[in-house]
């Protein structure tokens, strides 16, 4: 990413108190499949350590084969308000990094990398 691209994608500064409202947790992908109503989304079933199933929809379809995701640990925003995405409920958001902003002319060249623990840790573990 060029310096100009980095500057263009910077977001406003937030207070620590606002950041502290986020509940970042480790989750394990139990099942990954294509979203039935979207070209760029995968539907992920997660074990977030709560004992209740959790589904999220993530725009990583062009970057990951669903079969390679099952069993992986990822980091999620666990307290994001649920929302319907193309008819499917999504209860959270996975954390990922990318080298280019969404959209734009270089969409085919954009890399998206899931953020995940570098060692085994129980689903539900707090990220701080």
VEXKOL-682282 format. One record per residue: residue in three letters; x, y, z of N, C-alpha, C, O in turn. Coordinates in steps of 0.05 Angstrom, whole numbers, always signed. Layout:
BEGIN
<lumvo->Ala&n_px->X&n_py->Y&n_pz->Z&ca_px->X&ca_py->Y&ca_pz->Z&c_px->X&c_py->Y&c_pz->Z&o_px->X&o_py->Y&o_pz->Z>
...
***
This chain:
BEGIN
<lumvo->Unk&n_px->+17&n_py->-23&n_pz->+0&ca_px->+0&ca_py->+0&ca_pz->+0&c_px->+18&c_py->+25&c_pz->+0&o_px->+37&o_py->+26&o_pz->+15>
<lumvo->Unk&n_px->+12&n_py->+44&n_pz->-17&ca_px->+27&ca_py->+68&ca_pz->-18&c_px->+20&c_py->+86&c_pz->+5&o_px->+0&o_py->+82&o_pz->+19>
<lumvo->Unk&n_px->+37&n_py->+106&n_pz->+10&ca_px->+32&ca_py->+125&ca_pz->+32&c_px->+6&c_py->+140&c_pz->+27&o_px->-9&o_py->+145&o_pz->+46>
<lumvo->Unk&n_px->+1&n_py->+147&n_pz->+2&ca_px->-24&ca_py->+161&ca_pz->-4&c_px->-48&c_py->+144&c_pz->+1&o_px->-69&o_py->+154&o_pz->+10>
<lumvo->Unk&n_px->-47&n_py->+118&n_pz->-6&ca_px->-69&ca_py->+100&ca_pz->-1&c_px->-74&c_py->+97&c_pz->+29&o_px->-97&o_py->+97&o_pz->+39>
<lumvo->Unk&n_px->-52&n_py->+95&n_pz->+45&ca_px->-55&ca_py->+92&ca_pz->+74&c_px->-68&c_py->+117&c_pz->+86&o_px->-85&o_py->+115&o_pz->+103>
<lumvo->Unk&n_px->-60&n_py->+141&n_pz->+76&ca_px->-72&ca_py->+165&ca_pz->+86&c_px->-101&c_py->+167&c_pz->+79&o_px->-118&o_py->+176&o_pz->+95>
<lumvo->Unk&n_px->-108&n_py->+158&n_pz->+55&ca_px->-136&ca_py->+159&ca_pz->+46&c_px->-154&c_py->+140&c_pz->+62&o_px->-179&o_py->+145&o_pz->+63>
<lumvo->Unk&n_px->-143&n_py->+119&n_pz->+73&ca_px->-160&ca_py->+99&ca_pz->+88&c_px->-160&c_py->+103&c_pz->+118&o_px->-173&o_py->+88&o_pz->+132>
<lumvo->Unk&n_px->-145&n_py->+123&n_pz->+128&ca_px->-144&ca_py->+128&ca_pz->+157&c_px->-171&c_py->+137&c_pz->+166&o_px->-185&o_py->+153&o_pz->+153>
<lumvo->Unk&n_px->-179&n_py->+128&n_pz->+190&ca_px->-204&ca_py->+135&ca_pz->+202&c_px->-199&c_py->+154&c_pz->+225&o_px->-176&o_py->+157&o_pz->+234>
<lumvo->Unk&n_px->-220&n_py->+168&n_pz->+234&ca_px->-216&ca_py->+187&ca_pz->+256&c_px->-206&c_py->+174&c_pz->+281&o_px->-212&o_py->+150&o_pz->+286>
<lumvo->Unk&n_px->-192&n_py->+188&n_pz->+297&ca_px->-182&ca_py->+179&ca_pz->+323&c_px->-206&c_py->+174&c_pz->+342&o_px->-225&o_py->+190&o_pz->+341>
<lumvo->Unk&n_px->-204&n_py->+153&n_pz->+358&ca_px->-225&ca_py->+147&ca_pz->+377&c_px->-213&c_py->+147&c_pz->+405&o_px->-189&o_py->+142&o_pz->+409>
<lumvo->Unk&n_px->-230&n_py->+152&n_pz->+425&ca_px->-221&ca_py->+151&ca_pz->+453&c_px->-218&c_py->+122&c_pz->+461&o_px->-231&o_py->+104&o_pz->+451>
<lumvo->Unk&n_px->-200&n_py->+117&n_pz->+480&ca_px->-195&ca_py->+90&ca_pz->+490&c_px->-221&c_py->+78&c_pz->+500&o_px->-226&o_py->+54&o_pz->+496>
<lumvo->Unk&n_px->-238&n_py->+94&n_pz->+513&ca_px->-263&ca_py->+84&ca_pz->+524&c_px->-281&c_py->+72&c_pz->+501&o_px->-295&o_py->+53&o_pz->+506>
<lumvo->Unk&n_px->-280&n_py->+84&n_pz->+478&ca_px->-296&ca_py->+74&ca_pz->+455&c_px->-284&c_py->+48&c_pz->+445&o_px->-299&o_py->+29&o_pz->+440>
<lumvo->Unk&n_px->-258&n_py->+46&n_pz->+443&ca_px->-245&ca_py->+21&ca_pz->+434&c_px->-251&c_py->-1&c_pz->+455&o_px->-255&o_py->-24&o_pz->+447>
<lumvo->Unk&n_px->-250&n_py->+6&n_pz->+480&ca_px->-254&ca_py->-14&ca_pz->+501&c_px->-282&c_py->-26&c_pz->+501&o_px->-287&o_py->-47&o_pz->+514>
<lumvo->Unk&n_px->-301&n_py->-14&n_pz->+487&ca_px->-328&ca_py->-25&ca_pz->+484&c_px->-328&c_py->-50&c_pz->+467&o_px->-347&o_py->-66&o_pz->+468>
<lumvo->Unk&n_px->-308&n_py->-54&n_pz->+450&ca_px->-307&ca_py->-77&ca_pz->+432&c_px->-300&c_py->-102&c_pz->+448&o_px->-282&o_py->-102&o_pz->+464>
<lumvo->Unk&n_px->-315&n_py->-123&n_pz->+443&ca_px->-309&ca_py->-149&ca_pz->+455&c_px->-296&c_py->-167&c_pz->+434&o_px->-310&o_py->-179&o_pz->+418>
<lumvo->Unk&n_px->-269&n_py->-167&n_pz->+434&ca_px->-254&ca_py->-183&ca_pz->+414&c_px->-249&c_py->-210&c_pz->+427&o_px->-239&o_py->-212&o_pz->+449>
<lumvo->Unk&n_px->-256&n_py->-231&n_pz->+412&ca_px->-254&ca_py->-259&ca_pz->+422&c_px->-242&c_py->-277&c_pz->+401&o_px->-243&o_py->-271&o_pz->+377>
<lumvo->Unk&n_px->-231&n_py->-299&n_pz->+410&ca_px->-222&ca_py->-320&ca_pz->+393&c_px->-246&c_py->-339&c_pz->+387&o_px->-261&o_py->-345&o_pz->+405>
<lumvo->Unk&n_px->-249&n_py->-347&n_pz->+362&ca_px->-270&ca_py->-366&ca_pz->+354&c_px->-257&c_py->-386&c_pz->+335&o_px->-238&o_py->-381&o_pz->+321>
<lumvo->Unk&n_px->-269&n_py->-410&n_pz->+335&ca_px->-261&ca_py->-431&ca_pz->+316&c_px->-282&c_py->-434&c_pz->+294&o_px->-306&o_py->-435&o_pz->+300>
<lumvo->Unk&n_px->-273&n_py->-435&n_pz->+269&ca_px->-291&ca_py->-439&ca_pz->+247&c_px->-299&c_py->-469&c_pz->+246&o_px->-282&o_py->-486&o_pz->+242>
<lumvo->Unk&n_px->-324&n_py->-474&n_pz->+251&ca_px->-334&ca_py->-502&ca_pz->+251&c_px->-342&c_py->-510&c_pz->+223&o_px->-338&o_py->-533&o_pz->+214>
<lumvo->Unk&n_px->-355&n_py->-491&n_pz->+208&ca_px->-364&ca_py->-497&ca_pz->+181&c_px->-362&c_py->-471&c_pz->+165&o_px->-368&o_py->-450&o_pz->+175>
<lumvo->Unk&n_px->-353&n_py->-474&n_pz->+140&ca_px->-351&ca_py->-451&ca_pz->+122&c_px->-363&c_py->-459&c_pz->+95&o_px->-358&o_py->-481&o_pz->+85>
<lumvo->Unk&n_px->-380&n_py->-442&n_pz->+85&ca_px->-393&ca_py->-447&ca_pz->+59&c_px->-399&c_py->-421&c_pz->+45&o_px->-399&o_py->-400&o_pz->+57>
<lumvo->Unk&n_px->-405&n_py->-424&n_pz->+19&ca_px->-412&ca_py->-400&ca_pz->+4&c_px->-439&c_py->-389&c_pz->+13&o_px->-457&o_py->-405&o_pz->+20>
<lumvo->Unk&n_px->-441&n_py->-363&n_pz->+14&ca_px->-467&ca_py->-351&ca_pz->+21&c_px->-486&c_py->-356&c_pz->-2&o_px->-478&o_py->-352&o_pz->-25>
<lumvo->Unk&n_px->-511&n_py->-364&n_pz->+4&ca_px->-529&ca_py->-371&ca_pz->-18&c_px->-538&c_py->-348&c_pz->-35&o_px->-548&o_py->-352&o_pz->-58>
<lumvo->Unk&n_px->-536&n_py->-323&n_pz->-25&ca_px->-547&ca_py->-300&ca_pz->-40&c_px->-526&c_py->-278&c_pz->-45&o_px->-534&o_py->-255&o_pz->-50>
<lumvo->Unk&n_px->-500&n_py->-285&n_pz->-45&ca_px->-480&ca_py->-264&ca_pz->-49&c_px->-455&c_py->-276&c_pz->-63&o_px->-447&o_py->-298&o_pz->-58>
<lumvo->Unk&n_px->-443&n_py->-260&n_pz->-80&ca_px->-420&ca_py->-268&ca_pz->-95&c_px->-394&c_py->-267&c_pz->-80&o_px->-376&o_py->-283&o_pz->-86>
<lumvo->Unk&n_px->-391&n_py->-249&n_pz->-61&ca_px->-366&ca_py->-245&ca_pz->-47&c_px->-365&c_py->-254&c_pz->-18&o_px->-345&o_py->-251&o_pz->-4>
<lumvo->Unk&n_px->-387&n_py->-266&n_pz->-9&ca_px->-389&ca_py->-273&ca_pz->+20&c_px->-387&c_py->-303&c_pz->+25&o_px->-396&o_py->-319&o_pz->+9>
<lumvo->Unk&n_px->-376&n_py->-309&n_pz->+48&ca_px->-377&ca_py->-336&ca_pz->+59&c_px->-394&c_py->-335&c_pz->+84&o_px->-394&o_py->-315&o_pz->+98>
<lumvo->Unk&n_px->-408&n_py->-357&n_pz->+89&ca_px->-424&ca_py->-360&ca_pz->+114&c_px->-408&c_py->-378&c_pz->+132&o_px->-402&o_py->-401&o_pz->+124>
<lumvo->Unk&n_px->-401&n_py->-369&n_pz->+155&ca_px->-384&ca_py->-384&ca_pz->+174&c_px->-400&c_py->-391&c_pz->+199&o_px->-413&o_py->-373&o_pz->+211>
<lumvo->Unk&n_px->-399&n_py->-416&n_pz->+208&ca_px->-410&ca_py->-425&ca_pz->+233&c_px->-386&c_py->-427&c_pz->+252&o_px->-366&o_py->-439&o_pz->+246>
<lumvo->Unk&n_px->-389&n_py->-414&n_pz->+275&ca_px->-367&ca_py->-411&ca_pz->+294&c_px->-373&c_py->-424&c_pz->+321&o_px->-396&o_py->-425&o_pz->+330>
<lumvo->Unk&n_px->-352&n_py->-433&n_pz->+334&ca_px->-352&ca_py->-439&ca_pz->+363&c_px->-338&c_py->-416&c_pz->+376&o_px->-313&o_py->-413&o_pz->+373>
<lumvo->Unk&n_px->-353&n_py->-400&n_pz->+391&ca_px->-341&ca_py->-377&ca_pz->+404&c_px->-338&c_py->-381&c_pz->+434&o_px->-332&o_py->-362&o_pz->+449>
<lumvo->Unk&n_px->-340&n_py->-406&n_pz->+443&ca_px->-336&ca_py->-413&ca_pz->+470&c_px->-361&c_py->-409&c_pz->+488&o_px->-360&o_py->-415&o_pz->+512>
<lumvo->Unk&n_px->-382&n_py->-398&n_pz->+477&ca_px->-406&ca_py->-392&ca_pz->+493&c_px->-425&c_py->-416&c_pz->+496&o_px->-442&o_py->-416&o_pz->+513>
<lumvo->Unk&n_px->-420&n_py->-437&n_pz->+480&ca_px->-438&ca_py->-460&ca_pz->+481&c_px->-462&c_py->-456&c_pz->+462&o_px->-477&o_py->-475&o_pz->+458>
<lumvo->Unk&n_px->-465&n_py->-433&n_pz->+450&ca_px->-486&ca_py->-427&ca_pz->+431&c_px->-474&c_py->-424&c_pz->+403&o_px->-452&o_py->-412&o_pz->+401>
<lumvo->Unk&n_px->-487&n_py->-435&n_pz->+382&ca_px->-475&ca_py->-431&ca_pz->+355&c_px->-476&c_py->-401&c_pz->+347&o_px->-494&o_py->-386&o_pz->+356>
<lumvo->Unk&n_px->-457&n_py->-393&n_pz->+332&ca_px->-455&ca_py->-365&ca_pz->+322&c_px->-450&c_py->-366&c_pz->+292&o_px->-432&o_py->-381&o_pz->+283>
<lumvo->Unk&n_px->-464&n_py->-351&n_pz->+277&ca_px->-460&ca_py->-349&ca_pz->+248&c_px->-451&c_py->-320&c_pz->+242&o_px->-462&o_py->-301&o_pz->+252>
<lumvo->Unk&n_px->-431&n_py->-318&n_pz->+224&ca_px->-424&ca_py->-292&ca_pz->+213&c_px->-421&c_py->-295&c_pz->+183&o_px->-416&o_py->-317&o_pz->+173>
<lumvo->Unk&n_px->-425&n_py->-273&n_pz->+169&ca_px->-421&ca_py->-271&ca_pz->+141&c_px->-396&c_py->-254&c_pz->+136&o_px->-394&o_py->-232&o_pz->+148>
<lumvo->Unk&n_px->-378&n_py->-263&n_pz->+119&ca_px->-353&ca_py->-248&ca_pz->+115&c_px->-347&c_py->-246&c_pz->+86&o_px->-350&o_py->-265&o_pz->+71>
<lumvo->Unk&n_px->-337&n_py->-223&n_pz->+77&ca_px->-330&ca_py->-218&ca_pz->+49&c_px->-303&c_py->-228&c_pz->+42&o_px->-285&o_py->-213&o_pz->+34>
<lumvo->Unk&n_px->-298&n_py->-254&n_pz->+45&ca_px->-272&ca_py->-266&ca_pz->+40&c_px->-273&c_py->-288&c_pz->+19&o_px->-254&o_py->-303&o_pz->+15>
<lumvo->Unk&n_px->-295&n_py->-290&n_pz->+5&ca_px->-299&ca_py->-312&ca_pz->-14&c_px->-277&c_py->-314&c_pz->-35&o_px->-267&o_py->-336&o_pz->-41>
<lumvo->Unk&n_px->-269&n_py->-292&n_pz->-47&ca_px->-248&ca_py->-293&ca_pz->-67&c_px->-220&c_py->-297&c_pz->-56&o_px->-201&o_py->-300&o_pz->-72>
<lumvo->Unk&n_px->-217&n_py->-297&n_pz->-30&ca_px->-191&ca_py->-299&ca_pz->-18&c_px->-186&c_py->-326&c_pz->-4&o_px->-163&o_py->-333&o_pz->+1>
<lumvo->Unk&n_px->-207&n_py->-340&n_pz->+3&ca_px->-204&ca_py->-365&ca_pz->+18&c_px->-224&c_py->-386&c_pz->+7&o_px->-247&o_py->-380&o_pz->+1>
<lumvo->Unk&n_px->-214&n_py->-410&n_pz->+4&ca_px->-231&ca_py->-433&ca_pz->-3&c_px->-244&c_py->-442&c_pz->+23&o_px->-230&o_py->-447&o_pz->+43>
<lumvo->Unk&n_px->-271&n_py->-444&n_pz->+24&ca_px->-284&ca_py->-452&ca_pz->+49&c_px->-273&c_py->-477&c_pz->+62&o_px->-272&o_py->-479&o_pz->+86>
<lumvo->Unk&n_px->-265&n_py->-497&n_pz->+46&ca_px->-255&ca_py->-522&ca_pz->+57&c_px->-230&c_py->-518&c_pz->+73&o_px->-224&o_py->-534&o_pz->+91>
<lumvo->Unk&n_px->-214&n_py->-498&n_pz->+67&ca_px->-189&ca_py->-493&ca_pz->+81&c_px->-193&c_py->-478&c_pz->+107&o_px->-174&o_py->-476&o_pz->+123>
<lumvo->Unk&n_px->-217&n_py->-468&n_pz->+112&ca_px->-222&ca_py->-452&ca_pz->+136&c_px->-231&c_py->-468&c_pz->+160&o_px->-226&o_py->-460&o_pz->+183>
<lumvo->Unk&n_px->-243&n_py->-490&n_pz->+156&ca_px->-255&ca_py->-505&ca_pz->+178&c_px->-233&c_py->-515&c_pz->+197&o_px->-213&o_py->-526&o_pz->+189>
<lumvo->Unk&n_px->-237&n_py->-509&n_pz->+223&ca_px->-218&ca_py->-516&ca_pz->+244&c_px->-200&c_py->-493&c_pz->+251&o_px->-187&o_py->-494&o_pz->+272>
<lumvo->Unk&n_px->-198&n_py->-472&n_pz->+235&ca_px->-181&ca_py->-450&ca_pz->+241&c_px->-191&c_py->-432&c_pz->+264&o_px->-215&o_py->-429&o_pz->+267>
<lumvo->Unk&n_px->-173&n_py->-422&n_pz->+279&ca_px->-179&ca_py->-401&ca_pz->+299&c_px->-178&c_py->-374&c_pz->+285&o_px->-160&o_py->-369&o_pz->+269>
<lumvo->Unk&n_px->-197&n_py->-356&n_pz->+292&ca_px->-197&ca_py->-329&ca_pz->+282&c_px->-204&c_py->-310&c_pz->+305&o_px->-210&o_py->-319&o_pz->+327>
<lumvo->Unk&n_px->-202&n_py->-285&n_pz->+300&ca_px->-209&ca_py->-264&ca_pz->+319&c_px->-235&c_py->-251&c_pz->+309&o_px->-236&o_py->-244&o_pz->+286>
<lumvo->Unk&n_px->-255&n_py->-248&n_pz->+327&ca_px->-280&ca_py->-236&ca_pz->+319&c_px->-287&c_py->-212&c_pz->+338&o_px->-278&o_py->-211&o_pz->+361>
<lumvo->Unk&n_px->-303&n_py->-194&n_pz->+328&ca_px->-317&ca_py->-174&ca_pz->+344&c_px->-343&c_py->-188&c_pz->+353&o_px->-361&o_py->-191&o_pz->+337>
<lumvo->Unk&n_px->-344&n_py->-196&n_pz->+378&ca_px->-366&ca_py->-213&ca_pz->+388&c_px->-390&c_py->-197&c_pz->+396&o_px->-412&o_py->-208&o_pz->+396>
<lumvo->Unk&n_px->-387&n_py->-171&n_pz->+402&ca_px->-411&ca_py->-156&ca_pz->+411&c_px->-421&c_py->-136&c_pz->+390&o_px->-435&o_py->-117&o_pz->+396>
<lumvo->Unk&n_px->-415&n_py->-141&n_pz->+365&ca_px->-426&ca_py->-125&ca_pz->+343&c_px->-456&c_py->-132&c_pz->+341&o_px->-463&o_py->-156&o_pz->+341>
<lumvo->Unk&n_px->-473&n_py->-113&n_pz->+338&ca_px->-502&ca_py->-118&ca_pz->+336&c_px->-507&c_py->-136&c_pz->+312&o_px->-496&o_py->-132&o_pz->+291>
<lumvo->Unk&n_px->-525&n_py->-156&n_pz->+316&ca_px->-532&ca_py->-173&ca_pz->+293&c_px->-545&c_py->-157&c_pz->+270&o_px->-558&o_py->-137&o_pz->+275>
<lumvo->Unk&n_px->-540&n_py->-167&n_pz->+246&ca_px->-553&ca_py->-155&ca_pz->+223&c_px->-557&c_py->-175&c_pz->+201&o_px->-543&o_py->-195&o_pz->+200>
<lumvo->Unk&n_px->-576&n_py->-171&n_pz->+184&ca_px->-582&ca_py->-188&ca_pz->+161&c_px->-564&c_py->-179&c_pz->+138&o_px->-564&o_py->-155&o_pz->+131>
<lumvo->Unk&n_px->-550&n_py->-198&n_pz->+127&ca_px->-533&ca_py->-192&ca_pz->+103&c_px->-543&c_py->-211&c_pz->+81&o_px->-538&o_py->-235&o_pz->+82>
<lumvo->Unk&n_px->-556&n_py->-199&n_pz->+62&ca_px->-567&ca_py->-214&ca_pz->+39&c_px->-585&c_py->-237&c_pz->+49&o_px->-583&o_py->-260&o_pz->+38>
<lumvo->Unk&n_px->-601&n_py->-232&n_pz->+69&ca_px->-620&ca_py->-252&ca_pz->+79&c_px->-610&c_py->-271&c_pz->+101&o_px->-625&o_py->-287&o_pz->+111>
<lumvo->Unk&n_px->-584&n_py->-269&n_pz->+108&ca_px->-573&ca_py->-286&ca_pz->+128&c_px->-564&c_py->-269&c_pz->+152&o_px->-552&o_py->-248&o_pz->+149>
<lumvo->Unk&n_px->-570&n_py->-279&n_pz->+176&ca_px->-562&ca_py->-264&ca_pz->+200&c_px->-532&c_py->-267&c_pz->+205&o_px->-521&o_py->-289&o_pz->+203>
<lumvo->Unk&n_px->-519&n_py->-245&n_pz->+211&ca_px->-491&ca_py->-245&ca_pz->+217&c_px->-488&c_py->-233&c_pz->+245&o_px->-497&o_py->-211&o_pz->+251>
<lumvo->Unk&n_px->-476&n_py->-249&n_pz->+264&ca_px->-474&ca_py->-241&ca_pz->+292&c_px->-445&c_py->-237&c_pz->+299&o_px->-433&o_py->-252&o_pz->+315>
<lumvo->Unk&n_px->-433&n_py->-217&n_pz->+287&ca_px->-405&ca_py->-210&ca_pz->+293&c_px->-390&c_py->-205&c_pz->+267&o_px->-402&o_py->-204&o_pz->+246>
<lumvo->Unk&n_px->-364&n_py->-200&n_pz->+270&ca_px->-347&ca_py->-194&ca_pz->+247&c_px->-320&c_py->-206&c_pz->+252&o_px->-309&o_py->-204&o_pz->+274>
<lumvo->Unk&n_px->-309&n_py->-219&n_pz->+231&ca_px->-282&ca_py->-229&ca_pz->+235&c_px->-262&c_py->-206&c_pz->+229&o_px->-268&o_py->-187&o_pz->+215>
<lumvo->Unk&n_px->-239&n_py->-209&n_pz->+241&ca_px->-218&ca_py->-189&ca_pz->+237&c_px->-199&c_py->-199&c_pz->+216&o_px->-190&o_py->-222&o_pz->+216>
<lumvo->Unk&n_px->-193&n_py->-181&n_pz->+197&ca_px->-175&ca_py->-187&ca_pz->+175&c_px->-159&c_py->-163&c_pz->+167&o_px->-166&o_py->-140&o_pz->+174>
<lumvo->Unk&n_px->-137&n_py->-167&n_pz->+154&ca_px->-120&ca_py->-145&ca_pz->+144&c_px->-120&c_py->-146&c_pz->+114&o_px->-122&o_py->-168&o_pz->+102>
<lumvo->Unk&n_px->-118&n_py->-123&n_pz->+101&ca_px->-115&ca_py->-123&ca_pz->+72&c_px->-95&c_py->-102&c_pz->+64&o_px->-91&o_py->-82&o_pz->+78>
<lumvo->Unk&n_px->-83&n_py->-106&n_pz->+41&ca_px->-62&ca_py->-88&ca_pz->+32&c_px->-73&c_py->-65&c_pz->+14&o_px->-58&o_py->-46&o_pz->+8>
<lumvo->Unk&n_px->-98&n_py->-66&n_pz->+7&ca_px->-111&ca_py->-45&ca_pz->-9&c_px->-139&c_py->-41&c_pz->+1&o_px->-151&o_py->-59&o_pz->+12>
<lumvo->Unk&n_px->-150&n_py->-17&n_pz->-1&ca_px->-177&ca_py->-12&ca_pz->+8&c_px->-198&c_py->-28&c_pz->-9&o_px->-192&o_py->-36&o_pz->-31>
<lumvo->Unk&n_px->-222&n_py->-32&n_pz->+2&ca_px->-243&ca_py->-45&ca_pz->-12&c_px->-250&c_py->-29&c_pz->-37&o_px->-248&o_py->-5&o_pz->-38>
<lumvo->Unk&n_px->-259&n_py->-44&n_pz->-58&ca_px->-267&ca_py->-31&ca_pz->-83&c_px->-243&c_py->-21&c_pz->-98&o_px->-221&o_py->-31&o_pz->-94>
<lumvo->Unk&n_px->-247&n_py->-2&n_pz->-116&ca_px->-224&ca_py->+9&ca_pz->-131&c_px->-217&c_py->-8&c_pz->-154&o_px->-228&o_py->-30&o_pz->-159>
<lumvo->Unk&n_px->-197&n_py->+1&n_pz->-169&ca_px->-189&ca_py->-12&ca_pz->-194&c_px->-173&c_py->-38&c_pz->-189&o_px->-172&o_py->-55&o_pz->-206>
<lumvo->Unk&n_px->-160&n_py->-40&n_pz->-166&ca_px->-142&ca_py->-63&ca_pz->-161&c_px->-156&c_py->-84&c_pz->-144&o_px->-142&o_py->-99&o_pz->-129>
<lumvo->Unk&n_px->-183&n_py->-87&n_pz->-146&ca_px->-197&ca_py->-106&ca_pz->-130&c_px->-187&c_py->-135&c_pz->-133&o_px->-186&o_py->-150&o_pz->-114>
<lumvo->Unk&n_px->-178&n_py->-142&n_pz->-158&ca_px->-168&ca_py->-169&ca_pz->-163&c_px->-141&c_py->-173&c_pz->-150&o_px->-134&o_py->-196&o_pz->-145>
<lumvo->Unk&n_px->-126&n_py->-152&n_pz->-145&ca_px->-99&ca_py->-155&ca_pz->-134&c_px->-99&c_py->-152&c_pz->-103&o_px->-79&o_py->-156&o_pz->-91>
<lumvo->Unk&n_px->-121&n_py->-145&n_pz->-92&ca_px->-123&ca_py->-140&ca_pz->-63&c_px->-120&c_py->-167&c_pz->-48&o_px->-132&o_py->-187&o_pz->-55>
<lumvo->Unk&n_px->-103&n_py->-167&n_pz->-27&ca_px->-99&ca_py->-190&ca_pz->-10&c_px->-114&c_py->-186&c_pz->+15&o_px->-114&o_py->-164&o_pz->+27>
<lumvo->Unk&n_px->-127&n_py->-207&n_pz->+25&ca_px->-141&ca_py->-206&ca_pz->+51&c_px->-130&c_py->-229&c_pz->+67&o_px->-130&o_py->-252&o_pz->+58>
<lumvo->Unk&n_px->-121&n_py->-223&n_pz->+92&ca_px->-109&ca_py->-243&ca_pz->+109&c_px->-124&c_py->-243&c_pz->+136&o_px->-127&o_py->-222&o_pz->+148>
<lumvo->Unk&n_px->-133&n_py->-266&n_pz->+144&ca_px->-147&ca_py->-268&ca_pz->+170&c_px->-128&c_py->-264&c_pz->+193&o_px->-105&o_py->-274&o_pz->+193>
<lumvo->Unk&n_px->-137&n_py->-249&n_pz->+213&ca_px->-121&ca_py->-246&ca_pz->+237&c_px->-128&c_py->-269&c_pz->+255&o_px->-151&o_py->-275&o_pz->+260>
<lumvo->Unk&n_px->-107&n_py->-282&n_pz->+266&ca_px->-112&ca_py->-306&ca_pz->+282&c_px->-89&c_py->-310&c_pz->+302&o_px->-67&o_py->-300&o_pz->+298>
<lumvo->Unk&n_px->-95&n_py->-324&n_pz->+324&ca_px->-74&ca_py->-329&ca_pz->+343&c_px->-52&c_py->-346&c_pz->+331&o_px->-57&o_py->-361&o_pz->+312>
<lumvo->Unk&n_px->-28&n_py->-343&n_pz->+341&ca_px->-6&ca_py->-358&ca_pz->+330&c_px->-1&c_py->-384&c_pz->+345&o_px->+19&o_py->-398&o_pz->+340>
<lumvo->Unk&n_px->-19&n_py->-390&n_pz->+363&ca_px->-17&ca_py->-416&ca_pz->+378&c_px->-46&c_py->-424&c_pz->+386&o_px->-64&o_py->-407&o_pz->+385>
<lumvo->Unk&n_px->-50&n_py->-449&n_pz->+393&ca_px->-76&ca_py->-458&ca_pz->+402&c_px->-84&c_py->-444&c_pz->+428&o_px->-68&o_py->-440&o_pz->+446>
<lumvo->Unk&n_px->-109&n_py->-435&n_pz->+428&ca_px->-121&ca_py->-424&ca_pz->+452&c_px->-151&c_py->-429&c_pz->+450&o_px->-162&o_py->-431&o_pz->+428>
<lumvo->Unk&n_px->-165&n_py->-432&n_pz->+473&ca_px->-193&ca_py->-439&ca_pz->+473&c_px->-210&c_py->-418&c_pz->+460&o_px->-207&o_py->-394&o_pz->+464>
<lumvo->Unk&n_px->-230&n_py->-427&n_pz->+444&ca_px->-251&ca_py->-409&ca_pz->+434&c_px->-263&c_py->-394&c_pz->+457&o_px->-269&o_py->-406&o_pz->+479>
<lumvo->Unk&n_px->-268&n_py->-368&n_pz->+453&ca_px->-279&ca_py->-352&ca_pz->+474&c_px->-258&c_py->-336&c_pz->+489&o_px->-265&o_py->-318&o_pz->+505>
<lumvo->Unk&n_px->-233&n_py->-343&n_pz->+485&ca_px->-211&ca_py->-328&ca_pz->+498&c_px->-212&c_py->-298&c_pz->+490&o_px->-218&o_py->-292&o_pz->+467>
<lumvo->Unk&n_px->-207&n_py->-281&n_pz->+509&ca_px->-208&ca_py->-252&ca_pz->+505&c_px->-184&c_py->-242&c_pz->+491&o_px->-161&o_py->-250&o_pz->+498>
<lumvo->Unk&n_px->-188&n_py->-225&n_pz->+471&ca_px->-166&ca_py->-212&ca_pz->+457&c_px->-164&c_py->-183&c_pz->+468&o_px->-183&o_py->-169&o_pz->+468>
<lumvo->Unk&n_px->-140&n_py->-176&n_pz->+477&ca_px->-137&ca_py->-149&ca_pz->+488&c_px->-110&c_py->-137&c_pz->+479&o_px->-104&o_py->-115&o_pz->+486>
***
